[in-house]
Amino acid sequence: MRLAPDGRLDEVIGVVARRRRWTPEQKLALVGEVARPGLSVAAVADRHGMSRSLLFE
């Protein structure tokens, strides 16, 4: 983090995130996890560090 001229703290991100490649087995496991009673799309997506919209449809 660094201090901006106006006194705010700014964060500099120097790494570009790459797209993940999900195997068919991983995709089935994620969908199966969402289908379990009591689990939500948001909880599963957050646990795996992925966008909720990738699991929603």
N, C-alpha and C positions, 0 to 999 in steps of 0.2 A: 504494500500500500504506500501511497505517497500523499503528501499534503498539496492540494491544489492552491492556486493563487488566492482564491476567495476563502481559504481556510477549511474547506471540506476535505475529507479523506477520499481519495480515488484509488481504485484497484486496477492494476495493469495486468491483463491476461495475455500471456505470450505463447500459449499452446492452442493449436487448432484441433478441435475434436474431430475425429474421423467417424464415418458411418460404421455402425456395427453390422456384421453379417450374422444372421440367425440361421442355424441349421433347421431343417424340418422338425427334428426331434425337440429342439429348444422351443420352437413356435408352438408345437402341440403341448408341451409342458406348461407354457405360459397360459395358453387358452384353458387348459385343464385346471390350472390354479384359479383362474378367474371364475370358473364354473362352480367351484366349491362353495357350499353354503357359508355365509358369513364373511366372505372375502369380497372386496370391491375392486373394480378396475383400478381406481386410484391407488389403493394400498399395494396391489401387485406391481403396478408400473413404478411406483416410488421405490419399492424394495429392490427392483432390478435396475433402477437408474435410467428408466426410459420414459418417453413421452406417453402420457395417458391416451392420446389420440391414436397411437399405434395399436392399442389393445381394444379400443372402444367399439370399433366396427366389426 
